[in-house]
Amino acid sequence: MTRPKRYKRFSPEFKREALRLCSEDGTTDTLVCEELGISTRQLRRWRDEFRLLGDEAFTGKGRSGTEELTKLKRELAKVKQERDFLKEAVVFFAKESK
């Protein structure tokens, strides 16, 4: 059984930044798309949506700030656990060396 294809989701900030990069002098859509790892077709869709809706474009899609915050909290907890383990190891080996 094949799995359904998972599509990448991009934040509104990422989309706006991609459009800004394309509007700079000396850059082409193809070059920006290669750098960002997106297709030119996707970039054209974003541009069309932005032209049509303006500042109201790209709402409700992409990774939210809460998801990123949750990920960072999880990473922080792991780092704290590693730090505490190393502190205990230092105390243990300090006692052993006496």
C-alpha positions in Angstrom: 0.0 0.0 0.0 1.4 3.4 -0.9 1.2 6.3 1.5 -0.3 9.6 0.5 2.3 12.2 -0.4 3.1 14.7 2.3 3.4 18.2 1.1 5.8 20.7 2.6 4.1 23.6 4.4 5.7 27.0 4.4 5.1 29.8 6.8 3.7 33.1 5.6 7.0 34.8 6.5 8.9 32.3 4.3 6.6 33.0 1.4 6.9 36.7 1.7 10.7 36.5 2.0 10.8 34.3 -1.2 8.8 36.9 -3.0 11.0 39.7 -1.7 14.1 37.9 -2.9 12.6 37.6 -6.4 11.9 41.3 -6.6 15.5 42.3 -6.0 17.6 43.4 -8.9 19.9 40.8 -10.4 18.0 37.8 -9.2 15.8 35.4 -11.2 12.9 33.3 -10.0 14.8 30.2 -11.0 17.8 31.2 -8.9 15.7 32.0 -5.8 13.8 28.7 -6.2 17.0 26.7 -6.4 18.3 28.4 -3.2 15.1 27.8 -1.3 14.3 24.4 -2.6 10.9 25.2 -4.1 9.5 24.9 -7.6 9.0 27.9 -9.8 5.4 26.8 -10.2 4.9 27.1 -6.4 6.6 30.6 -6.4 4.2 31.7 -9.2 1.2 30.5 -7.1 2.4 32.5 -4.1 3.0 35.6 -6.3 -0.5 35.3 -7.8 -2.1 34.9 -4.4 -0.1 37.9 -3.1 -1.2 40.1 -6.0 -4.8 39.1 -5.6 -5.1 39.3 -1.8 -2.3 41.6 -0.8 -1.5 41.6 3.0 -4.3 39.1 3.6 -2.5 36.4 1.6 -1.0 33.3 3.2 -3.2 33.2 6.3 -3.6 30.0 8.3 -1.0 27.9 6.6 2.5 26.8 7.5 4.1 26.1 10.9 2.6 28.1 13.6 4.7 29.8 16.3 3.2 27.5 18.9 4.6 24.4 17.1 8.0 25.9 16.9 7.8 26.9 20.6 6.9 23.4 21.6 9.8 22.0 19.6 12.2 24.4 21.3 10.9 23.6 24.7 11.4 19.9 24.1 14.9 20.6 22.9 15.6 22.7 26.0 14.4 20.0 28.3 16.7 17.5 26.6 19.7 19.8 26.9 18.9 20.5 30.6 18.7 16.7 31.2 22.1 16.2 29.6 23.6 19.1 31.6 22.3 17.6 34.9 23.8 14.2 34.0 27.2 15.8 33.3 27.0 17.6 36.7 26.4 14.4 38.5 29.2 12.7 36.6 31.6 15.4 37.7 30.6 15.0 41.3 31.0 11.2 41.1 34.4 11.3 39.5 35.6 14.0 41.9 34.7 11.7 44.8 36.5 8.8 43.1 39.7 10.7 42.6 40.1 11.6 46.3 
